[in-house]
Amino acid sequence: MKAVHIATTSESAEQFRERWRSWTRDVDVDVIESPYRSLMQPLLRYIERIDERDDRPITVVLAEFVPRNWWEWILHSQTALRLKMTLLFRPNTIVIDVPYHFRDTGHRSREETSQEP
């Protein structure tokens, strides 16, 4: 098992490696530098290199940001959706989508405000 992160600069790549090491040492992370903010091509090349060396199925786990309101979905980049659609037709590839709900600590939920006296 490996984690992969795409970084835009060598500085942000090193910062991510440090954060990763502070979080876990059980899973290695490969950080790919992509100075032009390109995610798809570097990641697809990375997956292709793994596939060339190993004939077992490749499982890709995507953490996908889920906005609080449906209309915010339009405002956020659809990177995870594009990646899912690209990998859908790739042989020997399993895609697992994990929804990530951002918890805004400055935002009070409806449940909290409805419980006030």
The 8 nearest C-alpha neighbors of each residue, nearest first, counted from 0:
[[1, 26, 2, 27, 28, 58, 25, 57],
 [2, 0, 27, 28, 26, 3, 29, 25],
 [1, 3, 28, 27, 29, 4, 26, 0],
 [4, 2, 29, 28, 30, 1, 5, 31],
 [3, 5, 30, 31, 6, 29, 2, 28],
 [4, 6, 31, 30, 32, 33, 38, 3],
 [7, 5, 32, 12, 8, 33, 11, 31],
 [6, 8, 34, 33, 32, 36, 35, 11],
 [9, 7, 11, 10, 6, 34, 12, 32],
 [8, 10, 12, 11, 13, 32, 7, 6],
 [11, 9, 13, 8, 12, 14, 7, 15],
 [10, 12, 14, 8, 13, 9, 6, 15],
 [13, 11, 9, 15, 6, 10, 14, 8],
 [12, 14, 16, 10, 15, 11, 9, 17],
 [15, 13, 11, 17, 16, 12, 10, 18],
 [14, 16, 18, 12, 13, 17, 19, 11],
 [15, 17, 13, 19, 14, 18, 20, 12],
 [18, 16, 20, 14, 15, 19, 13, 21],
 [19, 17, 15, 21, 20, 16, 22, 14],
 [18, 20, 22, 16, 17, 21, 15, 23],
 [21, 19, 17, 23, 22, 18, 24, 16],
 [22, 20, 18, 19, 23, 17, 24, 16],
 [21, 23, 19, 20, 18, 24, 17, 25],
 [24, 22, 20, 25, 21, 19, 26, 27],
 [23, 25, 20, 26, 27, 22, 21, 19],
 [24, 26, 23, 27, 20, 22, 0, 1],
 [27, 25, 24, 1, 28, 23, 0, 2],
 [28, 26, 1, 2, 25, 29, 24, 0],
 [27, 29, 2, 3, 1, 30, 26, 4],
 [30, 28, 3, 2, 31, 4, 27, 1],
 [29, 31, 4, 3, 5, 12, 28, 32],
 [32, 30, 5, 6, 4, 33, 29, 41],
 [31, 33, 6, 7, 5, 34, 8, 30],
 [32, 34, 7, 35, 36, 6, 37, 31],
 [33, 35, 7, 36, 8, 32, 37, 6],
 [34, 36, 37, 33, 7, 38, 32, 8],
 [37, 35, 34, 7, 33, 38, 6, 5],
 [36, 38, 35, 33, 39, 40, 41, 34],
 [37, 39, 41, 40, 42, 36, 5, 33],
 [38, 40, 42, 41, 43, 37, 82, 78],
 [39, 41, 43, 42, 38, 44, 37, 45],
 [42, 40, 44, 43, 39, 38, 45, 37],
 [41, 43, 45, 39, 44, 40, 38, 46],
 [42, 44, 46, 40, 45, 41, 39, 47],
 [45, 43, 47, 41, 42, 46, 40, 48],
 [44, 46, 42, 48, 43, 47, 41, 49],
 [47, 45, 43, 49, 44, 48, 50, 42],
 [46, 48, 50, 44, 49, 45, 43, 51],
 [49, 47, 51, 45, 50, 46, 44, 52],
 [50, 48, 46, 52, 47, 51, 53, 45],
 [49, 51, 47, 53, 48, 52, 46, 54],
 [50, 52, 48, 49, 53, 47, 54, 46],
 [53, 51, 49, 50, 48, 54, 47, 55],
 [52, 54, 50, 55, 51, 49, 56, 57],
 [53, 55, 50, 56, 52, 51, 91, 57],
 [56, 54, 53, 57, 91, 50, 92, 52],
 [57, 55, 91, 92, 58, 54, 93, 50],
 [58, 56, 92, 93, 91, 55, 59, 50],
 [57, 59, 93, 94, 92, 56, 60, 95],
 [58, 60, 94, 95, 93, 61, 57, 92],
 [61, 59, 95, 96, 94, 58, 62, 97],
 [62, 60, 96, 97, 63, 95, 59, 79],
 [61, 63, 97, 98, 99, 96, 64, 60],
 [64, 62, 98, 99, 61, 97, 79, 65],
 [63, 65, 99, 98, 100, 66, 62, 101],
 [64, 66, 100, 99, 98, 63, 67, 101],
 [67, 65, 68, 71, 72, 64, 100, 69],
 [66, 68, 65, 69, 71, 100, 101, 72],
 [69, 67, 71, 70, 66, 72, 65, 73],
 [68, 70, 71, 72, 67, 66, 73, 65],
 [69, 71, 72, 68, 73, 74, 66, 67],
 [72, 70, 74, 73, 68, 69, 66, 75],
 [71, 73, 70, 74, 75, 69, 66, 68],
 [72, 74, 71, 75, 70, 76, 69, 77],
 [75, 73, 71, 72, 76, 70, 77, 66],
 [76, 74, 72, 73, 77, 71, 66, 64],
 [77, 75, 78, 74, 73, 72, 79, 80],
 [76, 78, 80, 79, 81, 75, 73, 72],
 [79, 77, 81, 80, 76, 82, 38, 39],
 [78, 80, 82, 81, 77, 83, 63, 61],
 [79, 81, 83, 77, 82, 78, 84, 63],
 [82, 80, 84, 78, 83, 79, 85, 77],
 [81, 83, 79, 85, 80, 84, 78, 86],
 [84, 82, 80, 86, 85, 81, 87, 79],
 [83, 85, 81, 87, 82, 86, 80, 88],
 [86, 84, 82, 83, 87, 81, 88, 89],
 [85, 87, 89, 83, 88, 84, 82, 92],
 [88, 86, 84, 85, 89, 83, 94, 92],
 [87, 89, 86, 90, 85, 84, 92, 83],
 [88, 90, 86, 87, 92, 91, 85, 93],
 [91, 89, 92, 88, 87, 86, 56, 93],
 [90, 92, 56, 57, 89, 93, 55, 54],
 [93, 91, 57, 90, 56, 58, 89, 94],
 [92, 94, 58, 57, 59, 95, 91, 56],
 [95, 93, 59, 58, 60, 96, 92, 83],
 [94, 96, 60, 59, 61, 97, 93, 58],
 [95, 97, 61, 60, 62, 98, 94, 63],
 [96, 98, 62, 61, 63, 99, 95, 60],
 [99, 97, 63, 62, 64, 65, 96, 100],
 [98, 100, 64, 63, 65, 62, 101, 97],
 [101, 99, 65, 64, 102, 98, 66, 67],
 [102, 100, 103, 99, 64, 65, 66, 67],
 [101, 103, 104, 100, 106, 67, 105, 99],
 [102, 104, 106, 105, 101, 107, 67, 100],
 [103, 105, 106, 102, 107, 101, 108, 111],
 [106, 104, 103, 107, 102, 108, 101, 111],
 [107, 105, 103, 104, 108, 102, 109, 111],
 [108, 106, 111, 105, 109, 112, 104, 110],
 [107, 109, 111, 110, 106, 112, 113, 103],
 [108, 110, 112, 111, 113, 107, 114, 106],
 [109, 111, 113, 108, 112, 114, 107, 115],
 [112, 110, 108, 114, 109, 113, 107, 115],
 [111, 113, 109, 114, 115, 110, 108, 107],
 [114, 112, 110, 111, 115, 109, 116, 108],
 [115, 113, 111, 112, 110, 116, 109, 108],
 [114, 116, 112, 113, 111, 110, 109, 107],
 [115, 114, 113, 112, 111, 110, 109, 107]]
